[in-house]
Amino acid sequence: MSAVRRIGVLTGGGDAPGLNAVIRAVVRSCKVAHGVSVTGILDGFIGLVEMKVRELSLADVSGLLVRGGTVLGTSNRGNPFRYAFRRPDGVEELVDASATAKKNFDKLGLDGLIVIGGDGSLSIAERFWRELGIPVVGVPKTIDNDLFGTEYTFGFATALDSASWALDRLHSTAESHHRVMLLEVMGREAGWIALHAGLAGGGDVVLIPEIPFRFEALMAKFRARERSGRPFSVVVVAEGAAPEGGTQVFAGEDAVTGWKRLGGISTQIAREIESRGGYEVRATVLGHIQRGGTPVPTDRILATRFGVEAARLAVTGQFGNMVALRSDEIVAVPIEDTIGRLKRVDPNCQLVRMARSLGIVFGDEDLEAVDRSEG
Ligand code: F6P
């Protein structure tokens, strides 16, 4: 029997389809395989500072496999090292509440903490481990699929499913009206969703943060399609994409934490295309539809595999590690080796080269190449 008797689990940062499947796998394997109890920490790290917790039984996680979101709640404002404390006058100020988090961790009698989160949450987890001695195991999460150290994160396949679904619908209306239709998908620093959706949904142009684009190339693509008898085009834009020499477009900023929310690039592109003349353009922002809903089976399975392995690492005392998918095996990698680094789309990778060979334009091509892209 292991010395570990009770494990805490929390979900941090933006939600992703499959979070509940991880929670379920952690609870089920802790109880069934290891005889270990599980405490759910609510609303991310905030729950540890404010002592918002609940016991998780097998009955509590029943039916979670198919549920979107996270039953534990989450927050991307919950960094205990920069905790947004609300003063009696209602003003929020950032304070270091990490000592409170540690005190509460001990008070709860936890022997380990499983942190399911993206780069921000895993960076906090790593500081917990290194600076406070809180034993942590990380589970990587993001629909953007840009976390370093793992080939895939759960949530990505579901987001891709939603993006492809949207593209299929935009296609028929683009064709009917002879329009240029833009679909803005998520992807702050990496264009994985846009690239995969463009391939799955037959996009004509794919714009990603890794490849700055030129409007001349886009216009040339639309003209080439018109010449070949298809006077409509579908453009997939990652929210973090930007034109050559331009900057990313933000929709807002959190007044306290300074967190900047991307959004609006597709509207700007639509205006610019229309101002250049010849095309009627519409932009659709898919937004948080990509983050919600029931996870597709691929995500349920990956989330389950991550959860089972995270529980095993915690129960066997292998702290400071994150579970990761490599060559279809779930492995443990030190959290410190993965944080602060991104897995971005290599503009010369096989997938991009294949997309280009199909005629998909990324906006950095010379105009002759674009002209040839429709045969
Ligand atoms: O990092 C995941 C992500 O979905 C990004 O693609 C997006 O920019 C961000 O979260 C949106 O977060 P919020 O929930 O704050 O709107």
Boltz pocket constraint, residues with backbone or C-beta under 6 A from the ligand:
constraints:
  - pocket:
      binder: B
      contacts: [[A, 14], [A, 15], [A, 76], [A, 118], [A, 142], [A, 143], [A, 144], [A, 186], [A, 187], [A, 188], [A, 239], [A, 261], [A, 262], [A, 291]]
      max_distance: 6.0
